[in-house]
Amino acid sequence: MNEQPPFEYIGDESLREPITRALQKVVDPEVALSIVDVGLIYTVTVTADKVHVLMTMTSAACPVTDVIIDDVQAELDPVVPPEMKIEVELCWNPPWTPERMSGRAQRVMQW
C-alpha cells in the first residue's frame, strides 16, 4: 500500500499544509474520494509568484477532467496569497496507476 507522502511539494513551507488541505477537499466524482487519496496530484511547486500543480487523471478519457481542474483552482484560491497565480497543468506521463492511491483509498476501493 502507498503510505508515502501524497505528492512532491517544492517551495514555501508555510503554504504546504493549507495547500494540501485545500487539495484534499477536491473530490473525484467518479470514485467519491479526494484527488489526493486517489493519487492524481504529482507535484505542487510554489514560487514567489505562482502555485503550480502538476496532476493527472485516472484515464485520458475522464469525463470530469474540467470539473476537477476547476475545483482545484476554486479550493486553492482562498489559501493562496492573492498576488500569486494558480496554474494547474495536466500531464499523462507518468501514467496514473492504482499504486498511486493512498492506503485509505485502496481500502475503500477494495484494491
Secondary structure, 3 states (H helix, E strand, C coil): CECCCCCEEECCHHHHHHHHHHHHCCEECCCCEEHHHHCCEEEEEECCCEEEEEECCCCCCCCCHHHHHHHHHHHHCCCCCCCCEEEEEECCCCCCCHHHCEHHHHHHHCC
